[in-house]
């Protein structure tokens, strides 16, 4: 019978303990369209946060329960975005560069296989000459892909300089946002993510059947220094990142920093390959590391198709 008083005392003691509070930081990025009129709960307060798709949000300092709850206003304001025309042009430039690079990579691989299998003697010499001619004919496509990449980089820099300033809510909006639980008809759940004390996270919002799936990944201050390239494989199978001098493995959902030595023009050329000793080329990436910038390349895999999205951040001046 002495057990009952002990259990009651323990229950009362637990009820008196304050809710556990953690301190953490995070940045957010939407993998589809920007999520306007989003926000998250920070203790008893609601913080408005637009989740961009072209760049990471500003770092958010969180203090509250060990689960961050995100919400979406049911009646978002419709605001014109001056960056939209540049985003559309950027998408076209990237699509054209990727199309040309993929075709060149396939042709180069076919030529390499033809040369490797060519016999010795006059017949093999003829095949090797044909391979050289095929590569020479592909030079204009390579140049067109390079120009498309440069145009895309120029557009991305212009978009980066047009980052909208955070808008302070009006007095009426602030009053409404500070009490989301008192007006549930104005808010729609967007998702939640667990967080531990002291963590620094990168949160990726992925559309999933009308809602959002949130991927949480480590984003420590030293994990991606300026002047480096970071790759994140968002597919289910491991990939290889291969340059002329080295190879790195890109495991699913594990960010990897990989910045090979650039060529004489300052560019880094990489192949994204299927895992394995003879993994075929799935996509090529041509990047130019800059001391005052850092780029995260998000690698999407669907069936046999691989697409890459670069998100560039520039150091504050």
N, C-alpha and C positions, 0 to 999 in steps of 0.2 A: 504493500500500500504506500510505501514511502516513495515509489517511483512516480506516482501521479503528481505530487507537489513539485518534484524536480522538473518534470516535463512542463508544468504550468509556468514555473519560474523561467525556464529556458525560452519558452514561447514569448512571455512578456518581455524578456530581455531583448530578443530578436526584433520584436515589434518596436522597441524604443530606439534601436540603432538607426542612424540616418542612412538614406539610400547611398550606395557607393557612387562616388563621383570620379571621373577620369579627366585627364587633360591630354589632348591630342591635337594634331593638325592634319589637314587634308587639302588636296586640290582635286577638282572635278573636271571631267571631260565627257561630252556626249559623243557616241560613235555614230550617231545619225544626225538629225537636225538639232540645232540649239534648243534647249528646253527653257523657254521663257517663263517668267512668273513662278519659278520654283523656289524652294526654301527648305530650311531644316530647323528642328527644335534644338534649342540650346538652353537646357534647364527649363525654366518656365517661359522663356522668350522664344520668339520666332524670328529667324534671320532670313531675309530675302536673298536669293542667290540665282542669278541666271547661269545656267550650265552651258558653256559654249561648246562648239564643235571644231573650231579652227585653232584653238589654243586652250591651254589649261586655265581654269579660273584662278583668281588670286588666292594665295594661301589663306585658309580659314583656320582660326584658332578656336578649338572646341573645348568646352568645359561642361560636363553634364553626365548623364547616365552612360553606361558602357555600350549603349546602342544608339546610333545616330538615326533619327527618323526624318525622312525627307517627305515633303508634301508639294502639291501643285495647286495653285489657285484655280478654281473652276471657271472663272471668268477672266482670262488673261487679256491684258491690254494689247491692242494691235498697234505695233510701232513699225514704221518703215526703217529698214536697215540699209544704210548706204553701202555696206560691204557686199550685198547680195550680187550685184552685177559682176564684181570682181571674183566672187566665189564661183559663179557660173563659168566665167572665162578660165579661171584656174582649173576647174574640173575638166574642161575641154582640152586644155594644154597638157594636163597630166595623162588624160586618156590617150591623146595622140602620141605622147612620148612612150607610154607603156606599150601601145600597139606596135610602134616601130621597133622598140627594144626587144619585145618578145619575138617578133619576126626575125630580127637579126640574130638573136640568140639561137633560135631554132635552125636558121640557115648555117650559122657558124658550127653548130654541133653536127649537122649533117655533113658539112664539108670536112670537118675533122675526122668523122667516121669514114668518109670516102677515102681520105688520104691514108688513114691508118690501115685500111683494108686493100689499098692499091698494091698490085704485084710489082716486083722489080722488072726493070726493062722498059722498052718503048711504050708498052701499053700503060704501065704505071706512070711513066713520065707524062703521058697525055692526060691522064686523070688528074695528076697534080697541077698541070697547067690550067686545066679547067677549074680546079678548085681556087687557084689564085685569081683567075678571071672573075669567078663568082663573088669572091670577097671584094674585089675592086668595084664590081658593079653595085655592091651593097653600100659603098662609102657614102653616097648621097643620103641614104636613109639614116645612116649613123649620124651624119651632120644635122639632118632634120630633127632627129631625136634630141640631139644636144641643144639645138635652138629652142625646142619645145620645153626642155628642162629649164633652160635659162629664163624663158618667158614665165614659166610657172614660179620660179624662185623670185623673179621680180614682182609678180602679182602677190605672192605670199608676203613679201616684205611690205608691200603697200597695205595689205590687209592687216598685218601686225601693227602698223602705225595708226590704224583706224580703230584700235580697241576702244569700245565705248567706256566712258567714265561711269563709275558706279553712281546711281541716282539715289539720293536720299528720299525716303518715303515722305509723303505729306503727313501732316499731323493726324488726319483722319485715317490714312492707311497704316501709320505706325500704331495707332491705338487698336485697330482691327487685328494687325499682325501679331501684337503682343499677347493676344488671347485667342489662339486658334481653336482651343477646345470649347470655347464659349460660342463659337459660330461655325460648327462643322459643315454647314451647308456651303461655306465659301471655300473649303479645302478638300482636296482629293489626295489620298495616300499615294506616294510615289515609290516608296521602298525604304528599307532600313538596312543598316550594316553594323556589325559588332566592331568595337574598337577597344583596344587595351590602353592602359595608361602609358603615356610617353610615345605612342606610335606616331609615325608620319606616313600618311597613306596617299596613294593615287587611286581615285575612285572613277571607274569607267562605267557609264550608263549605257546599257545595251537594250534596244527595243526587244520585247518578248511578248507576243500575243496581246498587244494592247496595253501592256504595262512596261516597267523597266526592271531589268536585272542589273544589279550593281556588282561589278568586279572590284575587289579590294586588293591592291598590290602595294608592296613596300616602296616608299619614296623618300628615303633618308636624304639629308642635305648633301652627303658626299657620294651618293650612289650614281649621280649623273653630273659631273662637273662641266662647266662651260668649256667649249672647245672639243667636246666628245660627241659621239653618236651612240644612241641607245636603241635597241631593238626589242620588240615585244611580240612574241608569237601568240596570236589569239586563236590558232587552230587547235586541233586535237592531237596532231602528230608532230614529233620533233622535226626540226629543220636544220640545215647547215648554212652558215654564212661563210662564204669563201672569197678571199681576195687573192691577189697574185702571190702574196707572201705567207698567208696564214689562214687558218680555218677555225671557226668557233661553232659550238652547238647552241641552238636556240630551242630550249625545251618549252612546251606549252605553259603560258602564263608565268614565265620566269624572266623578268627583264635582264638583258645582257648588254653591257657596254662594250662596244667593239669599234675601234677607230684605227684602222690600218694606216700605214704611212701613205700620204698623198703622192700623186705623180707630179711631174714638173709644172703642171698647170694648177696644182692645188686641189685636184679632185681625187676622190676615193671611189674606185670601182668595185662593186661587190656582186656576187651571184648568190641568190637564195636557191638552195638546192634541196631536193628530197634527201632524207637521211640515208646513210649507207655509203659504201665505198664508191659505187657507181651511180649515186643519186643524180637524177637529171636536173637540168636548170629549169626552175619554175618562174623566176623573175630576176631581173637585174636592177641594181640600184646604183645611181651615180650621185654622189654627194660631195659637198665642199665644206669641210669643217672650218668654223670660224672661231677665233679666240673668244669673242664676245657673244657667242650663241651656242645653243645645244639643241639637238633635234632628236625626238623620239619617233621611230618608225614603227607603226602598228601594222602587223602582217596578218591579213585575213585569208583564210583558206576555205574554199567551197568546192567540193569535188576535186577536179584537177586544176581549177583556176586559183591563182594567188594574186591578190591586190595589196598594194602598200600605200599607207597614208602617213605622211610626215607632218609632225607637229613641232614647230620651231619656237623656241623661247630666246629672247634676247636680254642680255644683262642690262640692268637699270643704269642710266647714264647720270 
